Amino acid sequence: MRPLTWIFAVYLAAVLVVTLWPSPQSTDAPGWATATLDVLQGLGIPLTLPVLEASANVVMFGPFGLLGLPLLLGSAARRGTPALGAWRAVGLVTLAGAALSAVIELAQNLLPGRVPTVQDVVLNTAGALLGALVVAGAVRTSGRGTSPRRRTRRA
Protein backbone atom coordinates (compact mmCIF):
# COMPACT_ATOMS: atom_id res chain seq x y z
CA MET A 1 0.00 0.00 0.00
CA ARG A 2 1.05 3.55 -0.62
CA PRO A 3 1.94 5.75 2.38
CA LEU A 4 -1.13 7.98 1.95
CA THR A 5 -3.35 4.90 2.02
CA TRP A 6 -1.73 3.78 5.29
CA ILE A 7 -2.14 7.23 6.81
CA PHE A 8 -5.81 7.28 5.79
CA ALA A 9 -6.33 3.79 7.28
CA VAL A 10 -4.74 4.83 10.58
CA TYR A 11 -6.84 8.01 10.61
CA LEU A 12 -10.04 6.00 10.02
CA ALA A 13 -9.11 3.57 12.78
CA ALA A 14 -8.56 6.48 15.17
CA VAL A 15 -11.94 8.02 14.25
CA LEU A 16 -13.67 4.70 14.85
CA VAL A 17 -11.99 4.26 18.24
CA VAL A 18 -12.86 7.80 19.33
CA THR A 19 -16.46 7.64 18.15
CA LEU A 20 -17.37 4.03 18.95
CA TRP A 21 -15.60 3.45 22.26
CA PRO A 22 -18.30 2.97 24.88
CA SER A 23 -18.50 5.86 27.32
CA PRO A 24 -19.38 5.61 30.98
CA GLN A 25 -22.92 6.68 31.71
CA SER A 26 -22.31 10.29 32.61
CA THR A 27 -23.62 13.69 31.66
CA ASP A 28 -20.41 15.44 32.71
CA ALA A 29 -18.28 17.11 30.06
CA PRO A 30 -15.35 14.94 28.94
CA GLY A 31 -12.04 15.69 30.69
CA TRP A 32 -10.36 16.76 27.43
CA ALA A 33 -13.14 19.30 26.85
CA THR A 34 -12.98 20.95 30.26
CA ALA A 35 -9.16 21.04 30.13
CA THR A 36 -9.28 22.66 26.68
CA LEU A 37 -11.86 25.20 27.81
CA ASP A 38 -9.74 26.07 30.86
CA VAL A 39 -6.67 26.68 28.66
CA LEU A 40 -8.60 28.74 26.10
CA GLN A 41 -10.37 30.80 28.73
CA GLY A 42 -7.00 31.35 30.43
CA LEU A 43 -5.81 32.81 27.13
CA GLY A 44 -8.80 35.13 27.05
CA ILE A 45 -10.74 33.16 24.41
CA PRO A 46 -14.33 32.87 25.62
CA LEU A 47 -15.52 29.51 24.30
CA THR A 48 -18.44 27.40 25.46
CA LEU A 49 -18.64 23.61 25.65
CA PRO A 50 -21.24 23.31 22.85
CA VAL A 51 -19.08 25.42 20.50
CA LEU A 52 -15.99 23.38 21.39
CA GLU A 53 -17.78 20.08 20.76
CA ALA A 54 -19.18 21.35 17.45
CA SER A 55 -15.72 22.53 16.38
CA ALA A 56 -14.24 19.18 17.37
CA ASN A 57 -16.71 17.40 15.08
CA VAL A 58 -15.71 19.58 12.13
CA VAL A 59 -11.99 19.23 12.86
CA MET A 60 -12.24 15.45 13.33
CA PHE A 61 -13.52 14.95 9.77
CA GLY A 62 -11.29 17.55 8.10
CA PRO A 63 -8.59 14.92 7.47
CA PHE A 64 -11.21 12.74 5.76
CA GLY A 65 -11.39 15.33 2.99
CA LEU A 66 -7.70 16.25 3.13
CA LEU A 67 -6.65 12.61 2.66
CA GLY A 68 -9.66 11.26 0.80
CA LEU A 69 -9.53 13.64 -2.15
CA PRO A 70 -5.93 12.87 -3.18
CA LEU A 71 -6.62 9.15 -2.69
CA LEU A 72 -9.68 9.32 -4.93
CA LEU A 73 -7.93 11.36 -7.62
CA GLY A 74 -4.83 9.16 -7.50
CA SER A 75 -6.91 5.98 -7.69
CA ALA A 76 -8.75 7.23 -10.77
CA ALA A 77 -5.46 8.20 -12.43
CA ARG A 78 -3.84 4.81 -11.68
CA ARG A 79 -6.80 2.91 -13.10
CA GLY A 80 -6.68 4.99 -16.25
CA THR A 81 -10.31 6.02 -15.90
CA PRO A 82 -11.39 9.41 -17.17
CA ALA A 83 -10.28 12.15 -14.81
CA LEU A 84 -12.82 13.25 -12.27
CA GLY A 85 -13.56 16.95 -12.22
CA ALA A 86 -12.44 18.70 -9.04
CA TRP A 87 -15.99 19.50 -7.94
CA ARG A 88 -17.24 15.98 -8.64
CA ALA A 89 -14.36 14.54 -6.61
CA VAL A 90 -15.08 16.97 -3.75
CA GLY A 91 -18.73 15.91 -3.87
CA LEU A 92 -17.88 12.20 -3.78
CA VAL A 93 -15.49 12.59 -0.85
CA THR A 94 -18.03 14.72 1.02
CA LEU A 95 -20.75 12.11 0.44
CA ALA A 96 -18.39 9.37 1.65
CA GLY A 97 -17.68 11.42 4.79
CA ALA A 98 -21.41 11.91 5.36
CA ALA A 99 -22.04 8.18 4.90
CA LEU A 100 -19.29 7.24 7.37
CA SER A 101 -20.61 9.75 9.89
CA ALA A 102 -24.18 8.44 9.52
CA VAL A 103 -23.00 4.84 10.05
CA ILE A 104 -21.06 5.90 13.15
CA GLU A 105 -24.08 7.72 14.57
CA LEU A 106 -26.32 4.71 13.89
CA ALA A 107 -23.81 2.40 15.59
CA GLN A 108 -23.71 4.71 18.61
CA ASN A 109 -27.36 3.77 19.26
CA LEU A 110 -26.06 0.40 20.44
CA LEU A 111 -23.30 1.71 22.70
CA PRO A 112 -23.67 2.65 26.35
CA GLY A 113 -23.07 6.30 27.08
CA ARG A 114 -23.15 7.38 23.43
CA VAL A 115 -25.74 9.85 22.17
CA PRO A 116 -26.11 9.96 18.38
CA THR A 117 -27.25 13.24 16.86
CA VAL A 118 -28.03 14.58 13.41
CA GLN A 119 -25.92 17.63 14.34
CA ASP A 120 -22.84 15.41 14.51
CA VAL A 121 -23.51 14.09 10.99
CA VAL A 122 -23.93 17.62 9.64
CA LEU A 123 -20.77 18.92 11.35
CA ASN A 124 -18.69 15.88 10.38
CA THR A 125 -19.86 16.28 6.78
CA ALA A 126 -18.88 19.95 6.89
CA GLY A 127 -15.41 18.92 8.08
CA ALA A 128 -15.02 16.44 5.20
CA LEU A 129 -16.19 19.11 2.75
CA LEU A 130 -13.79 21.74 4.11
CA GLY A 131 -10.85 19.33 3.99
CA ALA A 132 -11.65 18.36 0.40
CA LEU A 133 -12.06 22.01 -0.62
CA VAL A 134 -8.63 22.85 0.81
CA VAL A 135 -7.01 20.14 -1.32
CA ALA A 136 -9.06 21.03 -4.42
CA GLY A 137 -8.08 24.68 -4.03
CA ALA A 138 -4.42 23.79 -3.63
CA VAL A 139 -4.53 21.54 -6.70
CA ARG A 140 -6.22 24.21 -8.81
CA THR A 141 -3.83 26.91 -7.57
CA SER A 142 -0.81 24.77 -8.43
CA GLY A 143 -2.17 24.21 -11.93
CA ARG A 144 -2.29 20.42 -11.64
CA GLY A 145 -6.04 20.29 -11.62
CA THR A 146 -6.52 22.11 -14.91
CA SER A 147 -6.55 20.67 -18.39
CA PRO A 148 -3.59 21.39 -20.70
CA ARG A 149 -5.79 23.68 -22.79
CA ARG A 150 -6.61 25.84 -19.76
CA ARG A 151 -2.98 26.00 -18.71
CA THR A 152 -2.01 27.44 -22.07
CA ARG A 153 -4.69 30.13 -21.83
CA ARG A 154 -3.42 31.24 -18.43
CA ALA A 155 0.13 31.65 -19.65
Secondary structure, DSSP 8 states (H G I E B T S, - for coil): --HHHHHHHHHHHHHHHHHHS---S--S--HHHHHHHHHHHHTT----HHHHHHHHHHHHHHHHHHHHHHHHHHHHHHHT-----HHHHHHHHHHHHHHHHHHHHHHHTTSTT----HHHHHHHHHHHHHHHHHHHHHHHHHTTTS-HHHHHHH-
